[in-house]
Structure formats: C-alpha cells, structure tokens
C-alpha cells in the first residue's frame, strides 16, 4: 500500500510538472506573438488535462479575431476594400472587429469621394479644353475678319488717292 501511494504521488508530481511545463511553453509562445502553439491536453487526466485544455481554448479565443483582422488587413493592402471581419466575438474582441470594419469602411468611402472628385476635375478639364479650342477658333475668325477690313481699307485708301490724283489732274 505504501508503494502504491508513493507511485501515485510520483505519477501526480510528474503530471503536475508536465502540465506546468506545457502551460509555461504556451505562455512563452503567446508572449512571443505565436498564438498558434497548442499543448496536448490528452496526455493528462483530470484537472491537469482541464488546465491544459483551458489554456488551449484561451489561446484559440485570443488568436481567432487577431488572425481574422490580419487576413482582412492583408486583403485591404491588396486593394480589396469590400472585405470585412465576420466572426462572432465578445468584449474587446468585438471592439477590434468593429474598429477594423469601421476603418475599412471609412477608407472605402474616402477613396470613393476622391474618385468622384477626380472624375469632376477630369470633366472640368475637358470643358476647359473645349472652351479654349472654341476661343481659338473665334480668335482665328476675328483675325480673318480684321484682315478683310484692312484689305478693304487699303483698297479705299488706294481709290481715294487715285480720286485725289484725278481731281488734281482735272483742275
């Protein structure tokens, strides 16, 4: 009986050390930014297995919204502004989802407004170009009219000189 108790104590101590080591590994990985690391809870029984499984679940709950937000931001960086976070989260994780979606929506709306303004500027530039061309044609037409008037004045001046000369000759 004493041997059985000692064996049971040794087995419990080993399980405790193993579970503690696994939890420490999970904590160190999480602190280093690696939220994908998991421990094998099946190798423990009772409370030790529950402790390791619980730690795995905590990491899953923390990692899921971070991974989805990362995926959304990667797609935004690739110019996809239609993407949104869809997961069901609670508490601070829901706040991350709402803030991420609001940021993407604001960016999409702002770029749409910039595009609309650029289209208006482009249309106005086209109108200015058309008006400039029309003014140039008008100026050309006026120049031609002025040339005709000058030509007529030259003819009148020549005729006047000729009339003056004839008048003098007639005297």
Secondary structure as the mmCIF struct_conf table of DSSP 4:
data_model
#
loop_
_struct_conf.conf_type_id
_struct_conf.id
_struct_conf.beg_label_comp_id
_struct_conf.beg_label_asym_id
_struct_conf.beg_label_seq_id
_struct_conf.end_label_comp_id
_struct_conf.end_label_asym_id
_struct_conf.end_label_seq_id
HELX_RH_AL_P HELX_RH_AL_P1 UNK A 2 UNK A 31
TURN_TY1_P TURN_TY1_P1 UNK A 32 UNK A 33
HELX_RH_3T_P HELX_RH_3T_P1 UNK A 41 UNK A 43
BEND BEND1 UNK A 44 UNK A 44
HELX_RH_AL_P HELX_RH_AL_P2 UNK A 46 UNK A 77
TURN_TY1_P TURN_TY1_P2 UNK A 78 UNK A 79
BEND BEND2 UNK A 82 UNK A 82
HELX_RH_AL_P HELX_RH_AL_P3 UNK A 91 UNK A 170
#
